[in-house]
């Protein structure tokens, strides 16, 4: 299924790219030779043997290289001094003792150099220290937070992942590897913006750390849907500038730190610090500043719509993140299965209620009809309140994006508590670590949208839940996987049942059959996994 209608992330980031493409390569050959620069994502520092090539990435993000620790002393690795010495001495190959020592000392810093306690212990200690500060701030820290337009609300983790990307391939970790906590890990962060900011309210982000931390910083992904000029299509900060040393400094004795990453995130959302890191002419910076403000105003407008709708909500419990996603809304069979404490027992119970519709497509009882009716009433209520409506995609003229009316935080809880275990069980690689979603309602009626042509979803794992109402027709035709030779061949026809969920990979071709009578309304959750998307497995030829 195509992406959401309206101003999409790809459009927003393409605006930045259009402006950036107008910038000529800067003449920084000497600077690039003296200090290698960050590429799209910082790599482990390497010793210089020759000048680094001048590129846009190098010109845009010239970085001071982290120093290396050798024999208990930190020094900046030099060039091959012996070779340089021979040319300075008229071709004499003899080198001084200092040259020999310098050459021996030329090597990369290691994790053990920067944190002898290990990456996981270091990261855990950093999270604990930050939370102590957040929970018991000094008067000065409290005053600083009150004055700041943005501040950190919470930090949780680190949590060991069950999979990782190795040389572009997805690798599932064994239980012993997970128990050993050798990485990778995630740390979840919540930022808070004030009312006068373009980015007010809570913003969730996820930091992906690998075992080479603190040599390399984490990859950062915003989980909350925000419109921001310097966000990429994957909801990550534009890396060439986010990892600039002015934004995220590398400490010579500690490497990257979690506090430095959090400070960079706050500066990124604000935007001005990102502009300061860009080595562009004033005219280009002015264009970027205007575009940043324009997109920021669009984000502020969508937040204002959510605030306006808050007092009009028909069922406030659907938005109550303190109470959370209530178990009483779930089908009893599913509730019994998902609540089993032992992982093996839970997996077996979930599989027992799964019905395999065709290869790679499953259905199961998910929510009660009372919940279906409650959500239908909320959707109808919003669509009748007069506020702007964002449609799910460019092919659907009806329906509603739930993330845009204030339901995104509750769907986050749904994903974490109920969708994630099912996705990991059925599709370990694609669904092993879900971290973002695009959630919406589709509606089909004879005098409106009848159906939807065959398509694939911009999703790693899709959950399709029928809410009702009463209808005839409007089934789902399923073909093959887009990457297979049979992707155009008919596989099965699925008949929607109220409260039942259909789950499949986003790249599985499917289409909505025409409705004959009545009205069908379905809840669609497109689940995304940053870990899977960073692998070559996610690439569709």
N, C-alpha and C positions, 0 to 999 in steps of 0.2 A: 504494500500500500504506500502511496506517495507520502512525503512528509507533510507536516501541518500547513494549513493555508495561512496566508498573511506573511508577516515579516519573519522569516525563519532564521535559525542560527547561521546557515550557510550564506544567506544574503547579508547578514550583519557582518560576518567576518570577511566576506568578499569586498565589502566597502573599504575595510582597512587595507586589504590586499591591493585594491585598485589604487589607493593613495600611495602605498608603499612602493608599488611598481614604478611610480613616476620618479622615485628618488634614484639618481645616478649612483653608481658605485663610488664610494669615497676613496680618496687616494691615501690609503693608510698602509702602504706596503712596508714601510720601515717599522711602524708600530706593530703590525701583524707579525713581522719577523722577530721583534723583540719579545712579544708575549702572545702565545697562541690564544685563540678566541673561542668562545662557546659556539657550538653548533646548535642544532635545534634543541638538544638536551645535553647537559654537561656530561662529558665522558671522563673516565679515570685519567688524571693528568699523566702525561708521558714526557720523557726527557727530550729536549730539543736536539736534533741533529742537523736540521736545515730549516730555513725560514718557512713558516706556514703559508699556504697559498692564500692570496687575497680573494675573498668571496663576499657576497652580500651578508652572509651570516657573520663572517669575521668582521666586516666593517661595521655592522650594526650592533655587535655585542662584544667589542674588544674587552677581554678579561685579563686580569692579573692572575697568573697561574698559581695554584696552591703550592706551597713549599713542601719539600720532602724531609722526612725525619730519618736521620741515619746515625747510628751509634749514640743515640741519646741527644743529638744536637740537630736543630732545624736549620737547614740551609737551602738557598735557592739553587736547584740544579743548573749547572752551566752548560755550555756547549762542549764538544769534544776538544778539551783544552790541549791535548797532546797534538792533535792535528793542526790546531791553530798555532801552537807554539812552533811547529816545524816551519811554517810559512814566515813567522815573525823573526826566526833565527836564520834566515837565509837558507832554508832547506835542511838545516840540521835536525835530525829526527830525535835528538836527545831531549828529554823532558825533565823538569825539575821535580823534586819530591812533592811539592805542592800540587803540581799537575796530576801526578799519579793518584794522590789522595782524593783530589777533586773528582777524578774520573771514577774512582771506586765508589765515591759517595753519590754518584749520579744514579738514582733509582726512584721509583715511584714511592710515595707514602702508602702505608698499608692501614687497614682497619685497626690492627693491633697497635700501630704507632699512635693513632689518634684517640682510640678508646680501648685500652687493654682489657677492660671488663667485658667487651663484646658489644655488638650492635644492639641486640635485643635488650640487654641490661641497661645500656646507655639510653636507649629510647624510652624504656619504662621509667627510668629515673627522671628523664626530662618531662614526660607526661605528668608524673606525680608532682614535680616541683611547680609546674605551671598551674595545676589544679589547686595546689595549696595556696598559691598566690590569688587565684580566682575566687576561692572560697573564703579567704581571710585577707583581703587587701588592706594595705596600710592606708592611712588618710590621704597621703599624697597619690597613691595609685588609684584610689577611688575618685579623687578629684580629676585625675588625668582621664579616666574612663568617662566621667560625666562630661568633660569638655570635648572629647573626641567624637567625631561623627560616626566612627566605626570602632568596634572593639570585639575581642574574643569572649564568647559566652561560656563555651565548654570544649574540652578536649578529652577524648576517650580512646583507649587502646593501650598498647598495640595488640592487634588480633592477628594470629597466624593464619595465612591463607591455605587453602587445600590444593591450590594449583599455582603454577607459575609459567611464564613464557621463557623458553630457553632457545636462543638462536632462531626465534620466530616460530617455534613449535610449542603447542600447549602440552604441559607435562602435569599429570595428576600426581600429587604427593601421597605417599603411603601414610597410614595412621602413625607409624613410628616417626616418620619425618615431621609430621604435623606436631606430634607431642614434643619433639626436640626443639621446636620453636627456632629453627635456623633461618627462617624467612622464606618468602617475603611476608611483610606485615602491612596492615592498614591502620591508620589512625584517623578517626572521625573528628571533625572540627565544626563548631557552629559559631558563625559570626553574627553580630547584631548591628544593624544600621539604624540611625535615628531618623525621625520624621522628615527633617530638612534635607536628607540625603536622597539621591536618585535610587539608592539601594537600601531602603529602610526595611525593617523586619529581620527575621532570621534567615540566614543563608547557610546551608549545609555544604560541606566540602569533604572530600576524602583524599588522604595522603597515602601514596603507595611507596613503601620503603623496601629496599632490597638489602641483601646481606653486605653490600659494599658501602652502606651508610656508616660513618659520615663522610666517606670519600666523595660519594655522589649524593645530591639532595633527592628528596622524594619527587615523584610525579604527582601533580596536583590536579584534581578534577572537582569542579563544582557540581554537586548533586542537585541543588535547588535550581530550578529553571530561572535564569536571569538573562536579560538582554544587555550585552556589554560589548563595546567595540573590539576589545582585545581578547575576547574568548574565541577559541577555535571551534570547529564543528563538533569536536568531541567534548566540548565544555571545559577545556583546559586553557589556562592562561597562555597567551601567545609566547612561546618559549624563548625566542631570540632575545626578548627584553625582560621577561619575568626572571630569568636566571642570570641577568646581568649582575656583576659584582656590586653595583650601587644598590640594586634591589635586594640581593641575597649574598652577603659577603661570606667568604671562606676564611675561617679563623686558622692561623698557621699552626696552632697547637691543638685545636679541637675539631677542625674541619667545619662542615655545615652543622648547624644546630636547629632544633625544633623551633626555638624562639625566633631565630632569623627567618625561618620559613613562614611563621605566623605573621611576623612584621611585613614580610614581602606580600603576603596575601592581602593584608589590610591596605597596603600602599597600592596594590594592583586594583582593588575595587575602587579606591579613590580616583585612580587614573592619572593624576598629575605627576606622580613619581615615575610612572611608566614613560610618560612623555619626556621627562627630564633625562631618561636613559637613552633616548633615541638621538643618534648623531646626525640629525637632519637640519636643513635650513629652517629659519623661522617661519617662512611661508608654508612649508609642509607641516610643521608642528601646529600652525594655526588651523589648517584644514582638518588635521586629526582632532584637535581640541573641539572644533565645532561639531564634527561627526560624533565624537564621544558624548558631547552634551545632548545632541539630538537623540541618540539611542538611549541615553540615560533618562531623558524625558519620557520616551516611550515606555521604559521599564517602570518609571514612577506612575505613569497613567494606568498600566495594568494592575499595579498594586492598589491604586486608588479605587479601581473597580471592585476589587476584592473587599476593600474596607466598606464601600457603599453597600455591598450585598450582605455583609455580616448581620445587620439587624433585620434583614428580610428573610433569613434562612427559615425554611419550614421545619427541618429536622436538625437542630443544633448538634445533636449527638453524633451526626456524621462528620462533624468538624472538630470534635473534642479530642485533641491529642493527649490530654491528661488521662482521660478514661481509656483511650486507646481503642483498637479494633476489637469489638466485643465478641467473645466466643459464642454467645447466644445467637449471633447473626449467621453462624456457619451451620451447614448441614450436619446432622448428628453423626453420620458415618464418618465424614471428614474430620469432625471435631474429635471423635474418639481416636482416630488414627494419628492425627497431628500432635495430640497431647501425650503420647507415649514418651517416657523419659529416655529409655534406651534407644540409641540411634538405630541399631539393627531391628529392634521391634517396631520402631516408627516406620522404617523403610518397608518392612514386610507388610505392615498394616495399610500403608498408602498404596502399595502395589496391589493389594487385595481388592481395593475399590476402583482400580483403574480399568477402563475398557479400551482395548486397542482397536481404534477405528480403521487404521491402515498402518503401514510401516511409518514410524516416526510421528504418528498422530494419536493422541489419547484423550479420553474424556472421563470425567468423574463428578460425583455430586459435590457441590461446593458451598452454595449459600441457600438459606431458607427463603421461601416465597415472601415472607414478611419483609425481609431485607430488600428483596427485589422491588416490592411495592414502595418501600420507603425511598429508595434511590430514584425510582421513576418519578415520584411526587416531587422530589427535590429538583430534578432536571426540568420537569414541567414548570415548577415554580420559578426557576431562574429564567427560563425562556419566555416567561410571561411578565417579568418584572421591568422590562424596558432597558436594561443595561446591555452594552455591546456583547455580541456572541462570536466566539471564535470557533469556526467549523473544524472538524478533525483533519481534513486534507483537501486537496484541490479537486478531488473527484466526488466528494460528498457535499451536497448542498444543505444537508440537515445534520443534526447531531451537535455535539458540544465537547470542547476540551475541558475536562474536569480540573486539570492543573491550573486553569485560568480563573476559576471561581473560588479558589481557596481550599480545594480538597487535596492538593499535592502532599502536605504533611501526613494526612491520614493514609493516603495510598503508599507513602513511604513505609508506614507501619505494616500495611497489608503485605507489601513486598517482602519485608524483612521476616515477618512472623509466619506467613502462610505460603506465599508464592516461592520463596527461595528454597525451602526443603523439597518441594515438588520438582522445581527446575533442576536442582542438583541431582536428584534421584534419576530423572528421565534423561537429562542431557548434561552429563558431568562437565564437559568442556565448555559448552556455551552457557550453561546455567550455573556453573560452580560458584560464581561470585557476582551476583547482580548488584549494581550500584546506582542505577538511574532508571527512570521510566518515563514514558509518554502515555498518558491515560485519557481516554475519551469515550464518548457515547456515540454509537451509530444508530440511525433510525431509518426504517424502511416502511413506506406506505404506498398504496396504489397511485395516489395523486401527487406523490413527492418522489423521493428516490426509490426506484423499484429494486435495484440490486447493484452489484459492483463486479466489473469485469475481472478476469484472472489477473493476479498480481502477487508480488511478494511484499513483505513488510520491512520497514526500516527498524528491525527488531532482531535481537538474538534469540529470545524466547517469547512467544506470544501466548497470552491467556485471553480467551474469548468466552465471556460469561453471558448467557441469555437471561435477560431480566423479564421478558414478556414483550408486549402485552398479550393479546390473543391474536393469532394470525394463521393463515394457510400459506404454504409454499415457503419461500425465503430460506431454503436450506443452504448448505455450504458444499460446493464442489471442490474436491481436492485432487490435485495432480501430483507430479513428482517434485523432487528437490531441484532447485534451479541449476545446481552444479552437475546433475546427472543427465544421462542420455534420454531418460524418460520424463523429463520435466514437463513436457506437453501432453503426456498421456494421462487419461482419466484413471484415477485410483479408487476413489470412493465418493459417495454422497452422504453427507451428515445432516441429520434432522435435529434442529435445536430443541432443547428441552429447558423449560424455565428453571433456573437455579443451577444448571449443570455447566461445567467449564470444559472447554476444548483447549488443549495445549499442543503447540507444535513449534518448530523452529521458524524464525522469520523468513528464511529463504525457501520455505516449502510453499509452492505455488497453490493458490486457492482463490475462489471467487464466490460472491454472494449471489445465489439464484434469485430470480425475480419473485417478488411477493405477489400472491394472488388476491388476498383480502386481509383486512385487519391492519395491525401495526406491530412490527418487531423492533425491540430496543435492546441493544447489547452493550455490555461494558467491555472495553478492549484495553488491555494493559500490554504495551510494548516494553519489554524489559531489556536493558542494555548491560553489558559487562565490559568494562574498560580493559580488564585482563585479557579476555578473549579477543577483543578488537585490536589489541596490540600484537596479536600473533598473525602469522601468515595463514592460519586456518580460516580466518574470517574473510580473506580476500576471495571475491567471486570473480572468476575470469569473464 
